[in-house]
Amino acid sequence: MKATIIDVPGKMRVGDWKAPEPGPDEVLVRVRAAGICAGDMYIYQGKNPYADYPRIAGHEISGIVEQVGRNVSGIASGSLVVVEPFVGCGKCYACRVGKPNCCASLRILGVNLPGGYAEFLTAPARNIHLVPNGLSPFWASFAEPLAIGVQACRRGQVQSGEYVLIVGCGPIGLALIEVAKARGARPVVTDISDARLEFARTLGAETLKADENLLKNVLEQTNGEGAPVVVEATGNPKAMEQTVELVASGGRIVILGIVKRGTSISIPALDITRKEVTLLGSRASVNCFPESLELLASGKIQYPRVATQVSMWDAPAAFERLANDPGAMHKGVLVID
């Protein structure tokens, strides 16, 4: 089959890859759309601590069911589906307590398993979700990044009316805006990029520049209390550290960003106890795809309207462009007609 392959960091090409065949409990999907995420850029740039090479990246995947394994039921050939990319072992402690996204032997489509930047891929039937009528493959491909937003909001127990400070308005930060809004919260986004902040405002978020006045501005907006919920979505260690001073006493911090393996951060220990901060990690999603698809079908999500469609086979040029200019696209989606 034809695929877009990252041979080593910084080297992507379109070439041939052995076509997969579904196992007894798997589904073969003909890819129609696959989003470009910060995680895919990390693989391209050699920054993803979990990736190996050569690699077919792409974990925001929608497509048509081509074939199902002999043990699979309830999924018909020809159905439009999205693919949940995290594959747990089902046996370790994390899997046993309902956190397969943290599996001790976790495998991820597009990271250490072949992903969606190809004509076909296989996935366990339990990772396949049927797309509601009326959604196109392009729109459906946003189910995965929205699910990350749903997971983060669940982890942070985001409530209606709450001030939610989102640190970073890259693709995941933008998804967080819309999920928080759908919950009735007040999303406020901070970033160093004026262009990203301007775009975030079109999605209905309030914005603050990530500069030396950020803490002062957050305190002014919250009557001196700080943000009840702070969600970090940058992968910048300094931004992670700053969340402790930005959060209100009794508030919740959710860390989404990925750093290089071995990277440490320093946080003020006294503030953790003084504020009785709840500090939470959030990784991908668990049981969030149904809510994500419902949000997309409801019309509450507008983010896909401003995404850029790129032919799958033009991916090498698109990745090179984004590596040189991260602001070249607010969100890119690779499509196969």
Secondary structure by P-SEA (a helix, b strand, c coil): ccccccccccbbbbbbccbbbbcccbbbbcccbbbbcaaaaaaaaccccccccccccccccccccccccccccccccccccccccccccccccccccccccccccccccccccccccccccccccccbbbbccccccccccaaaaaaaaaaaaaaaccccccbbbbccccaaaaaaaaaaaaabbbbbbbcccaaaaaaaaaabbbbbccccaaaaaaaaacccccccbbbbccccaaaaaaccccccccbbbbbcccccccbbbbcccccccccccbbbbbcccccaaaaaaaaaaaccccccccbbbbbccaaaaaaaaaaaccccccbbbbbcc
